[in-house]
Amino acid sequence: MQLVIIFGPQAVGKMTVGQHLSEQTGLKLFHNHMSIDFVSQFFDYGTPSGKRLVSLIRQEIFEEVSRSDLKGLIFTFVWGFDLQSDWDYIDALSKLFESRGGEVYLVELEADIEERKRRNATENRLLHKPTKRDVKWSEGELVATYERHRLNSLPGEITKPNYIRINNENLDARQAADKIRERFGL
């Protein structure tokens, strides 16, 4: 069982890279908006009910996948490095898969904010993320989150051996997926 966690700021390309990595490896993709957009049909993600339901859905998927005979899972996540709760979440998720004999791979993507603003309105993003279709609102949220939280790690902050950081500002998603697959032998 392999768990690949692709993380980085909004619109850095996590889902698109994950789509290509899934095609290349046969690992299933569970991008973070699959749960957020489902729940948002009933409750806004920012509400207590919305957050609770997204958390429950994700946890149940992780539990089932971690004890299944699937090859593995790719999960995307916006990690606030200034939030202890996000560190704890990644740790708990990693431990769940590792406790069942799985390997966990951490993939950090980075690109500057201007490139992320451009990517915020791409056809693929809007197709797969209904809550991002109000591009003006989505860009405002992207900028506000960037100003409020640290969304990329500091050098040496992540010490896990199965870790790679990729500046994908000038790479297409397939090239980034190739780097991940080659680095971890997926």
C-alpha positions as CSV (number, residue, x, y, z in Angstrom):
1,M,0.0,0.0,0.0
2,Q,1.4,3.4,-1.0
3,L,0.1,6.7,0.2
4,V,1.3,9.8,-1.7
5,I,0.4,13.1,-0.1
6,I,0.8,16.0,-2.5
7,F,0.7,19.3,-0.7
8,G,1.2,22.9,-1.3
9,P,-0.7,26.2,-1.6
10,Q,-4.0,26.6,-3.5
11,A,-3.7,26.4,-7.3
12,V,-0.1,25.1,-7.3
13,G,-1.2,22.1,-9.3
14,K,-1.7,19.4,-6.7
15,M,-4.8,17.8,-8.4
16,T,-3.5,18.0,-11.9
17,V,-0.1,16.5,-10.9
18,G,-2.1,13.9,-9.0
19,Q,-4.2,13.1,-12.1
20,H,-1.1,12.4,-14.1
21,L,0.6,10.5,-11.3
22,S,-2.6,8.3,-11.0
23,E,-2.5,7.6,-14.8
24,Q,1.2,6.6,-14.6
25,T,1.0,4.5,-11.5
26,G,-2.5,3.1,-11.1
27,L,-2.8,4.7,-7.7
28,K,-6.3,6.1,-7.0
29,L,-6.6,9.9,-6.7
30,F,-8.5,11.4,-3.8
31,H,-8.1,15.2,-4.3
32,N,-9.2,17.3,-1.4
33,H,-12.1,18.9,-3.2
34,M,-13.7,15.6,-3.8
35,S,-14.9,15.7,-0.2
36,I,-15.2,19.5,0.1
37,D,-17.3,19.9,-3.0
38,F,-19.6,17.0,-2.1
39,V,-20.3,18.4,1.4
40,S,-20.6,22.0,0.1
41,Q,-23.9,20.9,-1.6
42,F,-25.3,20.8,1.9
43,F,-23.1,22.9,4.2
44,D,-20.4,25.5,3.5
45,Y,-16.9,24.0,4.2
46,G,-16.1,26.8,6.6
47,T,-19.0,25.9,8.9
48,P,-18.7,23.4,11.8
49,S,-21.1,21.0,10.0
50,G,-19.1,21.3,6.8
51,K,-15.8,20.7,8.4
52,R,-17.1,17.8,10.4
53,L,-18.6,16.0,7.4
54,V,-15.5,16.6,5.2
55,S,-13.3,15.1,8.0
56,L,-15.6,12.1,8.4
57,I,-15.7,11.3,4.7
58,R,-11.9,11.6,4.4
59,Q,-11.3,9.5,7.5
60,E,-13.6,6.7,6.3
61,I,-12.0,6.7,2.8
62,F,-8.5,6.5,4.4
63,E,-9.6,3.7,6.8
64,E,-11.0,1.6,3.9
65,V,-8.2,2.2,1.5
66,S,-5.5,1.5,4.1
67,R,-6.9,-2.0,4.8
68,S,-7.9,-2.8,1.2
69,D,-6.0,-4.6,-1.6
70,L,-5.7,-1.4,-3.6
71,K,-2.2,-0.5,-4.8
72,G,-2.5,2.9,-3.1
73,L,-3.9,6.4,-2.9
74,I,-2.8,9.9,-3.8
75,F,-4.2,12.6,-1.5
76,T,-3.9,16.3,-2.0
77,F,-3.8,18.8,0.9
78,V,-3.2,22.5,1.7
79,W,-0.8,22.2,4.6
80,G,-0.6,25.3,6.9
81,F,2.9,24.9,8.3
82,D,2.0,27.5,11.0
83,L,-0.9,25.3,12.2
84,Q,0.0,22.5,14.6
85,S,-3.4,20.8,13.7
86,D,-2.2,20.4,10.1
87,W,1.1,18.8,11.3
88,D,-0.9,16.5,13.6
89,Y,-3.3,15.6,10.7
90,I,-0.4,14.6,8.3
91,D,1.2,12.6,11.2
92,A,-2.0,10.7,12.0
93,L,-2.7,10.0,8.4
94,S,0.8,8.7,7.9
95,K,0.7,6.6,11.0
96,L,-2.6,5.0,9.8
97,F,-1.1,3.8,6.6
98,E,2.3,2.9,8.1
99,S,0.5,0.9,10.9
100,R,-0.9,-1.3,8.2
101,G,2.4,-1.8,6.4
102,G,2.0,1.0,3.9
103,E,4.7,3.4,2.6
104,V,4.0,7.2,2.8
105,Y,5.5,9.6,0.3
106,L,5.4,13.4,0.9
107,V,5.4,15.6,-2.2
108,E,5.6,19.4,-1.8
109,L,4.8,21.6,-4.7
110,E,5.6,25.3,-4.9
111,A,5.1,28.1,-7.4
112,D,4.9,31.9,-7.0
113,I,1.6,33.5,-6.3
114,E,1.2,35.1,-9.8
115,E,1.5,31.7,-11.4
116,R,-1.0,30.3,-8.9
117,K,-3.4,33.1,-9.7
118,R,-3.1,32.2,-13.4
119,R,-3.7,28.5,-12.6
120,N,-6.7,29.3,-10.4
121,A,-8.8,29.8,-13.6
122,T,-7.7,26.9,-15.7
123,E,-10.3,24.7,-17.4
124,N,-9.2,21.5,-15.6
125,R,-9.4,23.2,-12.1
126,L,-12.8,24.6,-12.8
127,L,-14.1,21.4,-14.2
128,H,-13.2,19.3,-11.2
129,K,-13.7,21.9,-8.4
130,P,-17.2,23.4,-8.5
131,T,-16.6,25.6,-5.5
132,K,-13.7,27.3,-7.4
133,R,-15.9,28.4,-10.3
134,D,-16.4,31.8,-8.9
135,V,-12.9,32.8,-10.0
136,K,-12.9,36.2,-8.4
137,W,-13.9,34.8,-5.0
138,S,-11.5,31.9,-5.4
139,E,-8.6,34.2,-6.2
140,G,-9.4,36.4,-3.2
141,E,-9.4,33.3,-1.0
142,L,-6.1,32.2,-2.5
143,V,-4.5,35.5,-1.7
144,A,-6.0,35.7,1.8
145,T,-4.8,32.2,2.7
146,Y,-1.3,33.1,1.3
147,E,-1.2,36.2,3.6
148,R,-2.6,34.4,6.6
149,H,-0.6,31.1,6.6
150,R,2.8,29.7,5.6
151,L,1.9,27.2,2.9
152,N,5.4,25.9,2.0
153,S,7.9,24.4,4.4
154,L,11.2,25.9,5.4
155,P,14.4,24.3,4.3
156,G,15.1,21.2,6.5
157,E,11.7,21.4,8.2
158,I,10.4,18.1,6.8
159,T,12.8,15.4,7.8
160,K,11.1,12.3,6.4
161,P,13.2,10.2,4.0
162,N,10.3,9.8,1.5
163,Y,10.0,13.5,0.8
164,I,10.5,15.6,-2.3
165,R,10.0,19.3,-3.0
166,I,9.3,20.4,-6.5
167,N,9.1,23.9,-7.8
168,N,6.6,23.3,-10.6
169,E,6.3,26.9,-11.7
170,N,7.9,26.1,-15.0
171,L,7.0,22.4,-15.3
172,D,3.8,21.0,-16.7
173,A,1.9,18.5,-14.6
174,R,3.2,15.5,-16.4
175,Q,6.8,16.5,-15.9
176,A,6.2,16.9,-12.2
177,A,4.4,13.5,-12.0
178,D,7.4,12.0,-13.8
179,K,9.8,13.4,-11.1
180,I,7.6,12.0,-8.3
181,R,7.4,8.6,-9.9
182,E,11.1,8.4,-10.6
183,R,12.1,9.7,-7.2
184,F,10.0,7.1,-5.3
185,G,10.0,4.3,-7.9
186,L,6.2,4.3,-8.1
